[in-house]
Amino acid sequence: MEKEQRQKLERLTQAARRLLEQEFREQLEGRYDVLLDGKIGLAPGAHLSEQERVVWQRIVAAVAHRRRPGVSSAEAVMGYRREAAFHTLNRFVALKMLEARKLVQECISRGEESAGFKEFCGLAPGLVQLPDKGYRLYIESLLDELGRQVKVLFDRLDPATLLWPRRQAFTALLELLNDSELAAVWQEDETIGWVYQYFNGDDERRQMRAESQAPRNSRELAVRNQFFTPRYVVQFLTDNSLGQLWCEMRQGETRLAELDYLVKDSERLPRPAKDPRDLRVLDPACGSGHFLLYGFDLLAGDPSQGLAGIYLEAWRVEEQPPSQATGHSLRHDYPTEEALLKAVPELILRHNLHGVDIDPRAAQIAALALWMRAQRGFQEAGVPAAERPPIRRTNVVTAEPMPGDQLLVLEFSTGLEPRVLGELFQQMVKAMELAGELGSLLRIDRALERAVAEARRQFLAEEQLQLPGFAKPPRQLGFDLSDVSDASFFDSAEERIVAALAAYAAQAPATMSVRRRLFAEDAAQGIAFIDLSRQRYDVVVMNPPFGAASLAAKREFEAAYPRTKNDLYAAFVERGIELLHPGGYLGAITSRTGFFLSSFQRWREEVLLQEAPPTVFADLGQGVLDSAMVEVAAYCLRKEGSP
């Protein structure tokens, strides 16, 4: 996207944010008695209708849910307002992008004159009696339909959807979105990513840095590091990681050997072939998903570039390895090329692409961008909308603390059997407290393993103390193992905890209170983050945060990463290497300082040279990451060991 278009999009985003935040402040304070200073009425006002009373209860529950340690009542209310404004803007930006891709009928580009709304009114002529002629009902019905697949943004049960702009603000928002000078941006896949970056302006970032040298919390860490990665950097890093990996599997017999930014290697290392469904790509600080979107292109192919893509090339090979996912080869599961092409977009999102971010809004945007890219893939394969397999979820997750409602944590854990499972769950909740600060750097996989190992060690020690024919000795300290009879229980303890959480999170939301539903949603995110952390990947690509860790996590971060504690980006590289299979590739754009400053000597000698030596390196300098005042380098590393 050209700089002039980006500037126009930035002005739109900032104007829309001001408009929506002012509108929602007036509604929260003037209608619902929820004040920005954190004061909230003890009960809904007598002036509220029955429906508004329900809205009040849900808003109050959502604000209370944001009250974690270190978050004041005022910060919780302002955070809710900001989230509602961001969510509303994103939904309408998404509708503009879906219109441009003909994935929905014209719905907002001409407001109440839009073709889709006219058709809707034709089916229900009584709508004209409503104050807005039923336009809000139409938009909400459309969002509900989209929400059947893209719950991250269109779920009506999300508390961020409770507020709706009143007519004057709504009209003003549509005028901003429908500015003719912005018509071209809605076709661009990266538009919603730029909206995500521009929602937090440079003024806000400057103020944060002026008030504290280090980020004070996870939100500041996310906002300070919102720098969109240029397309050519994304291509360079992905071509020389995922592209290079596939070239090695194909011994150069692939169209991917002609990728624009792939550094040609005359002595390409041999690598065992894999079924494409078994290739895993991770962006551990994914932002709006730019790396994942280009990874999709390489996997699915790009007809405009004459690129068949990894899936189709693998299908055309005679000798095919079986997939770990199904036990069968690609051609066995998809006997025709047509059947494969119809399935590829959904397969990529289910098996290949994974992302983590500490900002739930970033994860939301990345998931939406991938869903839209998948719909374009279906279009390119000629799959009618009615025949497309549903995409219920992506592997993009938010790294955030497990449920913070201590009463519900206790309620859930005491219901687990045997009792040690509940105690292990509580330890897991404790271990996840800094997930929002550390993100992918949190080694939750190790924490869970250590807790289970300690419980197993205690069980075996108690067994040695038990005399034949006598009851178990009374519990001293540690875990309650009184109802565990066999050490084999610990072989599946981790899976049992995760399965219990999944069962809880899968309960029908309609049967839950707002508090329990929010608890279940947090639990579901926690499960997804743990699952992702326990996997290993063929490729890790990223534009990680740089600078100091947040103040809340400083001590734990420095203890966990003694070799790379002087900068977040160095620790992300260390963690990224850990998450790779042997022989896997890591691609990163970071500050270039690590390659020459003496303070990074351990990073260079112990992490890079010993564990994952560089394969390509580009010293790019300054002016690459938009407004970030940092000189950068882009490079790929190959983890030592045989694939």
C-alpha positions in Angstrom: 0.0 0.0 0.0 1.4 3.4 -1.0 2.3 5.9 1.7 -0.4 8.4 0.6 -3.1 5.7 1.0 -1.7 4.8 4.4 -1.9 8.4 5.5 -5.5 8.6 4.5 -6.3 5.4 6.3 -4.5 6.7 9.4 -6.7 9.9 9.4 -9.8 7.8 9.0 -8.8 5.4 11.8 -8.0 8.2 14.3 -11.2 10.2 13.4 -13.3 7.0 13.8 -11.7 6.3 17.2 -12.4 9.8 18.5 -16.0 9.6 17.2 -16.7 6.2 18.7 -15.0 6.8 22.1 -16.9 10.0 22.6 -20.2 8.3 21.6 -19.6 5.4 23.9 -18.6 7.7 26.8 -21.8 9.5 26.5 -23.8 6.3 26.5 -21.9 4.7 29.4 -22.0 7.8 31.6 -25.3 9.4 30.5 -27.4 6.2 30.1 -25.9 3.4 32.1 -24.2 5.3 35.0 -20.9 3.7 34.3 -18.4 6.6 34.8 -14.9 6.8 33.3 -13.5 7.5 36.8 -14.5 4.0 37.7 -17.7 4.7 39.7 -20.5 2.4 38.9 -24.0 2.4 40.3 -24.9 -0.5 42.6 -28.0 -1.3 40.6 -29.3 -0.4 37.1 -31.1 3.0 37.0 -34.9 3.1 37.2 -34.9 4.9 33.8 -33.6 1.8 32.0 -35.9 -0.5 30.0 -35.8 -4.3 30.8 -33.5 -4.8 27.8 -31.2 -2.0 28.9 -31.0 -3.5 32.4 -29.6 -6.7 30.9 -27.1 -4.6 28.9 -26.1 -2.8 32.1 -25.5 -6.1 33.9 -23.4 -7.4 31.1 -21.3 -4.2 30.9 -20.7 -4.2 34.7 -19.7 -7.9 34.5 -17.3 -7.1 31.6 -15.7 -4.2 33.5 -15.4 -6.4 36.6 -13.7 -9.1 34.5 -11.0 -6.6 33.4 -10.2 -5.8 37.1 -7.0 -7.9 37.5 -4.2 -7.0 39.9 -2.8 -3.6 39.0 -5.8 -2.5 37.0 -7.9 0.2 38.7 -11.7 0.6 38.3 -11.1 3.7 36.0 -8.7 1.8 33.9 -11.1 -1.1 33.6 -13.9 1.2 32.4 -11.7 3.0 29.9 -10.4 -0.3 28.7 -13.9 -1.5 28.1 -14.8 1.7 26.2 -11.6 1.5 24.1 -12.3 -2.2 23.3 -15.9 -1.4 22.3 -14.8 1.4 20.0 -12.1 -0.8 18.4 -14.4 -3.7 18.0 -17.1 -1.6 16.4 -14.7 0.0 13.9 -13.1 -3.3 13.0 -16.5 -4.8 12.3 -17.4 -2.1 9.8 -13.9 -2.1 8.2 -14.4 -5.9 7.8 -17.8 -5.3 6.1 -16.2 -2.9 3.7 -13.5 -5.4 2.9 -16.0 -8.2 2.5 -18.1 -6.0 0.1 -15.0 -5.4 -2.0 -14.4 -9.1 -2.3 -18.1 -9.8 -3.0 -18.3 -12.1 0.0 -21.4 -10.1 1.2 -23.9 -8.0 -0.7 -23.4 -4.3 -0.7 -24.5 -3.4 2.9 -22.8 -0.2 4.1 -21.2 1.5 1.1 -24.5 3.4 0.4 -26.0 3.2 3.8 -29.7 2.6 3.7 -29.6 2.7 -0.1 -27.3 -0.4 -0.2 -28.6 -3.2 -2.4 -28.4 -5.8 0.4 -30.6 -3.7 2.7 -33.2 -3.0 0.0 -33.5 -6.8 -0.6 -33.8 -7.3 3.2 -36.6 -4.8 3.4 -38.3 -6.5 0.5 -38.5 -9.7 2.5 -39.8 -7.8 5.6 -41.7 -4.7 4.5 -42.8 -4.0 8.1 -39.3 -2.8 8.9 -40.1 0.7 7.6 -42.1 1.2 10.8 -38.9 1.1 12.9 -37.1 4.4 13.7 -34.1 3.6 11.4 -36.3 1.5 9.0 -34.7 -1.6 10.3 -31.1 -0.8 9.2 -29.5 -1.8 12.5 -31.5 -5.0 12.5 -30.2 -5.8 9.0 -26.6 -5.1 9.9 -26.8 -7.1 13.1 -28.4 -10.0 11.2 -25.6 -9.9 8.7 -23.0 -9.8 11.5 -24.7 -12.8 13.2 -24.5 -14.8 9.9 -20.8 -14.0 9.6 -20.4 -14.8 13.3 -21.2 -18.4 12.6 -17.7 -18.7 11.2 -15.8 -15.6 12.4 -16.7 -15.5 16.1 -13.6 -13.5 17.0 -15.2 -10.3 15.6 -18.8 -11.0 14.9 -20.0 -12.9 18.1 -23.1 -11.1 19.5 -22.2 -12.5 22.9 -19.0 -10.6 23.1 -19.4 -7.8 25.7 -17.6 -5.4 23.3 -20.7 -5.5 21.0 -23.2 -4.3 23.7 -22.9 -0.6 22.6 -24.2 0.5 19.2 -23.5 4.1 17.9 -26.7 6.2 17.9 -28.0 7.6 14.6 -25.8 10.7 14.3 -22.6 8.9 15.2 -23.5 6.0 13.0 -24.1 8.2 10.0 -20.8 10.0 10.7 -19.0 6.7 10.9 -20.4 5.5 7.5 -19.4 8.8 5.9 -15.8 8.3 7.1 -15.7 4.7 5.8 -17.3 5.6 2.5 -14.9 8.4 1.6 -14.3 8.0 -2.2 -10.6 8.7 -1.7 -10.3 5.4 0.3 -12.1 3.2 -2.3 -9.0 1.4 -3.3 -7.8 0.4 0.1 -10.7 -2.1 0.8 -9.3 -4.6 -1.7 -5.9 -4.8 0.1 -5.4 -7.7 2.4 -3.2 -5.6 4.7 -5.8 -2.8 5.2 -7.2 -4.1 8.5 -3.7 -4.6 9.8 -3.0 -0.9 9.2 -6.2 0.0 10.9 -5.0 -2.0 13.9 -1.7 -0.1 14.0 -3.2 3.3 13.4 -5.9 2.9 16.1 -3.1 3.8 18.6 -1.5 7.0 17.4 2.1 8.1 17.5 1.1 10.7 20.1 -0.1 7.9 22.5 3.2 6.0 22.0 5.3 9.1 22.6 3.4 9.8 25.9 3.9 6.3 27.1 7.7 6.6 26.5 7.8 10.0 28.2 6.1 8.6 31.3 8.1 5.4 31.6 11.3 4.2 29.8 10.1 0.6 30.1 6.5 -0.6 29.3 4.4 -0.6 32.5 2.0 -3.3 31.4 1.1 -5.7 28.6 -1.0 -3.1 26.7 1.9 -0.6 26.7 4.2 -3.3 25.5 1.8 -4.1 22.6 1.2 -0.5 21.6 4.9 0.5 21.7 5.7 -2.4 19.3 3.0 -1.9 16.7 5.1 -1.6 13.6 3.8 -3.1 10.4 6.3 -5.3 8.6 6.9 -4.2 5.0 5.8 -6.8 2.4 9.3 -7.2 0.9 10.7 -8.0 4.4 7.9 -10.6 4.9 8.7 -12.1 1.6 12.5 -12.2 2.2 12.1 -14.0 5.5 9.4 -16.4 4.5 11.0 -17.2 1.1 14.2 -18.1 2.9 12.6 -20.2 5.7 9.3 -21.9 4.5 10.3 -21.5 0.8 13.9 -22.9 1.5 12.5 -25.7 3.6 10.2 -26.8 0.7 13.0 -26.5 -1.8 15.1 -28.9 0.3 12.3 -31.4 0.5 11.9 -31.2 -3.3 15.7 -31.0 -4.0 15.1 -27.8 -6.0 12.4 -29.4 -8.2 9.8 -26.8 -7.4 8.5 -23.4 -8.6 9.3 -22.0 -5.1 12.9 -22.2 -6.2 12.1 -19.1 -8.3 10.7 -17.0 -5.5 11.7 -13.3 -5.7 13.7 -13.1 -2.5 15.0 -16.7 -2.1 18.8 -16.7 -1.9 19.9 -19.4 -4.3 21.9 -22.2 -2.7 24.0 -24.4 -5.0 24.6 -27.0 -2.2 21.0 -27.4 -0.9 20.8 -29.8 2.1 18.6 -32.9 1.5 15.5 -33.1 3.8 13.0 -35.9 4.2 9.6 -35.0 2.5 6.6 -34.2 4.6 2.9 -34.2 3.8 2.0 -30.5 3.6 -0.5 -31.0 6.4 2.3 -31.7 8.8 4.2 -28.5 8.1 3.8 -26.1 11.0 4.6 -22.4 10.8 4.5 -20.1 13.9 4.6 -16.4 14.3 5.1 -15.9 18.1 4.4 -12.2 18.0 1.9 -12.2 15.1 0.4 -8.7 15.2 -2.1 -8.5 12.4 -0.8 -11.7 10.7 1.3 -10.3 7.8 3.7 -13.3 7.9 0.9 -15.8 8.1 -0.9 -14.3 5.1 2.2 -14.6 2.9 2.7 -18.1 4.3 -0.8 -18.9 3.1 0.2 -17.7 -0.4 3.1 -20.2 -0.5 1.1 -23.0 0.8 -2.0 -22.5 -1.4 -0.4 -20.9 -4.4 -1.0 -17.6 -6.1 -2.7 -17.9 -9.6 -1.8 -14.3 -10.4 1.9 -15.2 -10.1 1.6 -18.6 -11.7 2.5 -20.2 -8.4 1.0 -23.7 -7.8 1.8 -23.7 -4.1 3.1 -26.4 -1.8 -0.1 -28.4 -1.5 -0.6 -28.8 -5.2 3.0 -29.6 -5.9 3.0 -32.2 -3.1 -0.2 -33.8 -4.6 1.3 -34.1 -8.0 4.3 -36.1 -6.8 4.0 -39.9 -7.3 5.6 -41.0 -4.0 3.9 -39.3 -1.1 4.6 -39.7 2.6 1.5 -40.3 4.9 0.3 -37.5 7.0 0.5 -37.6 10.8 -3.0 -36.1 10.8 -4.8 -38.9 8.9 -2.3 -41.7 8.4 -2.8 -41.4 4.6 -1.2 -39.6 1.8 -2.6 -36.4 0.3 -3.7 -38.1 -2.9 -5.4 -40.9 -0.9 -7.5 -38.3 1.0 -8.1 -36.1 -2.0 -8.2 -38.3 -5.2 -8.6 -35.5 -7.6 -6.9 -32.1 -8.0 -10.3 -30.4 -7.9 -11.1 -32.1 -4.5 -7.8 -30.9 -3.1 -8.1 -27.3 -4.3 -11.6 -27.1 -2.7 -10.1 -28.3 0.6 -6.8 -26.4 0.7 -7.9 -23.1 2.3 -9.5 -24.8 5.3 -6.6 -27.3 5.6 -4.0 -24.5 5.8 -5.9 -22.7 8.6 -6.5 -26.0 10.5 -3.0 -27.5 10.2 -0.3 -25.1 9.0 -0.5 -21.5 10.3 -0.2 -20.6 14.0 0.1 -17.2 15.7 0.3 -15.7 19.2 0.0 -12.2 20.4 -0.4 -10.5 23.8 -2.9 -8.1 22.4 -6.4 -9.7 21.9 -7.2 -7.1 19.3 -4.2 -8.2 17.2 -5.2 -11.8 17.4 -8.7 -10.8 16.4 -7.4 -9.0 13.3 -5.0 -11.8 12.3 -7.8 -14.4 12.5 -10.1 -12.2 10.5 -7.4 -11.5 7.8 -6.7 -15.3 7.5 -10.4 -16.1 7.2 -10.8 -13.5 4.4 -7.7 -14.9 2.7 -9.2 -18.4 2.9 -12.4 -17.1 1.3 -10.4 -15.7 -1.6 -8.7 -19.1 -1.9 -12.1 -20.7 -2.2 -13.1 -18.1 -4.9 -9.9 -18.8 -6.8 -10.7 -22.5 -6.7 -14.2 -21.8 -8.0 -15.9 -23.1 -4.9 -19.4 -21.6 -4.4 -20.1 -20.1 -1.0 -22.7 -22.8 -0.2 -20.1 -25.6 -0.8 -17.3 -24.2 1.2 -16.3 -26.1 4.3 -16.9 -23.9 7.4 -13.9 -22.4 9.1 -14.9 -22.3 12.8 -11.5 -21.3 14.2 -7.9 -20.5 13.4 -4.8 -21.3 15.3 -4.2 -17.6 16.3 -4.4 -17.2 20.0 -4.0 -14.5 22.7 -1.4 -15.0 25.4 -3.2 -13.8 28.5 -3.6 -14.9 32.1 -5.9 -17.8 32.8 -9.2 -16.9 34.3 -8.7 -14.3 37.0 -12.0 -14.9 38.9 -10.6 -16.7 42.0 -14.1 -18.0 43.1 -14.6 -19.6 39.7 -11.1 -21.0 39.7 -11.8 -22.6 43.0 -15.2 -23.8 41.9 -13.8 -25.4 38.8 -10.7 -27.0 40.4 -12.6 -28.5 43.4 -14.9 -30.3 40.9 -11.9 -32.2 39.3 -11.1 -35.8 40.2 -8.8 -37.0 41.4 -8.2 -34.0 43.7 -4.6 -33.5 42.5 -5.9 -32.4 39.1 -7.5 -29.4 40.8 -4.3 -28.6 42.5 -2.3 -28.9 39.3 -4.9 -26.6 37.6 -4.4 -24.0 40.3 -0.7 -24.1 39.7 -1.3 -23.7 36.0 -3.4 -20.6 36.7 -0.6 -19.2 38.8 2.0 -20.0 36.1 -0.1 -18.1 33.5 -0.3 -14.9 35.5 2.4 -13.2 33.3 1.2 -14.6 30.0 0.0 -11.2 29.0 3.4 -9.6 29.8 5.6 -12.3 28.3 3.5 -13.8 25.6 5.4 -16.6 23.7 8.3 -16.1 26.0 6.4 -17.8 28.8 7.5 -21.4 28.9 4.1 -22.7 30.1 4.9 -26.1 28.6 7.8 -26.5 31.0 5.8 -25.2 34.0 3.1 -27.8 33.4 5.6 -30.6 32.9 7.5 -29.6 36.2 4.2 -29.5 38.2 3.2 -33.0 37.0 6.7 -34.3 37.5 6.7 -33.0 41.1 3.4 -34.6 41.8 4.7 -37.9 40.4 7.8 -37.7 42.5 5.7 -37.1 45.6 3.5 -40.1 44.8 6.4 -42.4 44.4 8.0 -41.2 47.6 4.8 -41.8 49.5 4.4 -45.3 48.1 7.9 -46.1 49.4 6.7 -45.0 52.9 3.5 -47.1 52.8 3.8 -50.5 54.6 1.9 -53.5 53.2 -1.5 -53.9 54.8 -1.5 -50.3 56.3 -3.4 -47.2 55.1 -1.5 -44.5 53.3 0.4 -42.2 55.7 -1.3 -38.8 56.4 -0.5 -36.1 53.9 2.3 -33.8 55.0 2.9 -31.1 52.4 2.5 -30.8 48.7 -0.3 -32.4 46.6 -3.3 -34.3 47.8 -2.6 -37.8 46.3 -5.0 -39.8 48.5 -7.3 -40.8 45.6 -4.4 -41.7 43.2 -3.8 -45.4 43.1 -1.4 -45.8 40.2 1.7 -43.9 39.0 0.4 -44.4 35.4 -2.1 -41.6 36.2 0.6 -39.1 35.7 1.3 -40.2 32.1 -1.9 -38.4 31.1 -2.2 -35.8 33.8 -1.5 -32.8 31.5 -4.0 -34.0 28.9 -6.6 -34.6 31.6 -6.3 -31.0 32.8 -6.5 -29.6 29.3 -9.5 -31.9 28.5 -11.4 -30.8 31.6 -10.9 -27.2 30.8 -12.0 -27.8 27.2 -15.1 -29.5 28.4 -15.9 -26.5 30.7 -15.2 -24.0 28.0 -17.4 -25.9 25.5 -20.5 -25.6 27.6 -23.4 -23.7 25.9 -22.9 -20.0 26.7 -26.7 -19.6 27.0 -26.6 -21.7 30.2 -23.9 -19.7 31.9 -23.9 -16.4 33.7 -21.9 -13.6 32.1 -19.1 -14.2 34.7 -19.0 -17.9 33.9 -19.0 -17.4 30.2 -16.1 -14.9 30.4 -14.2 -17.4 32.6 -14.8 -20.2 30.0 -13.6 -17.9 27.2 -10.4 -17.1 29.1 -10.0 -20.8 29.8 -10.4 -21.6 26.1 -7.7 -19.1 25.2 -5.4 -20.6 27.9 -5.9 -24.1 26.5 -5.1 -22.9 23.0 -2.0 -21.1 24.2 -0.8 -24.2 26.2 -1.4 -26.5 23.2 0.5 -24.1 20.9 3.4 -23.9 23.3 3.7 -27.7 23.6 4.1 -28.1 19.8 7.2 -27.9 17.8 7.4 -26.1 14.4 9.2 -26.4 11.1 9.3 -22.6 10.6 9.2 -19.6 13.0 8.9 -16.2 11.4 8.5 -12.9 13.3 8.9 -9.2 13.9 9.2 -9.5 17.7 9.0 -6.6 20.2 12.3 -5.0 21.1 13.5 -3.1 24.1 12.9 -3.8 27.8 10.3 -6.2 29.2 7.4 -4.7 31.0 8.0 -3.7 34.6 5.5 -6.3 35.8 7.5 -9.1 34.3 11.1 -7.8 34.5 12.3 -10.1 37.3 10.8 -13.3 35.9 12.0 -12.4 32.4 15.6 -11.9 33.5 15.6 -15.1 35.4 14.1 -17.1 32.5 16.4 -15.7 29.9 19.8 -14.9 31.5 21.6 -15.1 28.1 19.3 -12.7 26.3 17.7 -10.6 29.0 19.2 -7.3 27.7 16.5 -7.1 24.9 13.2 -8.7 24.2 14.0 -9.5 20.6 17.1 -11.5 21.6 14.9 -13.6 24.0 12.3 -14.1 21.2 15.0 -15.5 19.0 16.1 -17.8 21.7 12.6 -19.0 22.4 11.8 -19.3 18.7 14.8 -21.7 18.3 13.5 -23.8 21.2 10.1 -24.1 19.5 11.7 -25.4 16.2 12.2 -29.0 15.2 15.9 -29.8 14.6 16.7 -28.5 11.1 13.9 -26.0 11.3 14.2 -22.4 10.1 13.7 -19.1 12.0 13.3 -15.8 10.2 13.3 -12.5 12.0 13.5 -8.8 11.6 15.0 -7.2 14.7 17.3 -4.4 15.7 20.8 -4.9 14.2 22.5 -4.1 17.5 22.8 -7.7 18.6 25.3 -8.5 15.9 28.0 -6.1 17.2 27.3 -4.8 20.7 29.4 -6.5 23.4 26.4 -6.9 25.6 24.9 -9.4 23.1 28.0 -11.6 23.0 26.4 -14.5 24.7 23.4 -14.3 22.3 25.8 -14.4 19.3 28.1 -17.1 20.6 25.7 -19.4 22.6 22.4 -19.0 20.8 23.2 -18.2 17.2 26.5 -19.9 16.5 25.9 -22.9 18.7 22.2 -23.5 18.3 21.1 -22.0 15.0 23.7 -20.4 12.7 22.5 -17.7 10.2 21.8 -18.8 6.7 21.0 -15.4 5.2 21.4 -11.9 6.5 20.3 -8.5 5.2 21.5 -5.3 7.0 18.6 -3.0 6.2 19.3 0.1 8.4 16.8 2.7 9.4 13.4 3.7 8.0 12.2 0.2 7.4 9.5 -0.1 10.1 7.5 3.0 9.3 7.9 5.4 12.3 10.1 3.2 14.4 13.4 4.8 15.2 15.5 1.7 15.0 18.1 0.3 12.6 17.1 -3.2 11.6 18.5 -6.4 10.1 16.5 -9.3 8.6 18.0 -12.8 8.9 17.2 -16.5 8.8 18.7 -19.1 11.1 18.8 -22.9 10.8 18.5 -24.9 14.0 21.2 -27.5 14.4 20.4 -31.2 14.1 18.9 -33.5 11.5 15.3 -32.9 10.5 
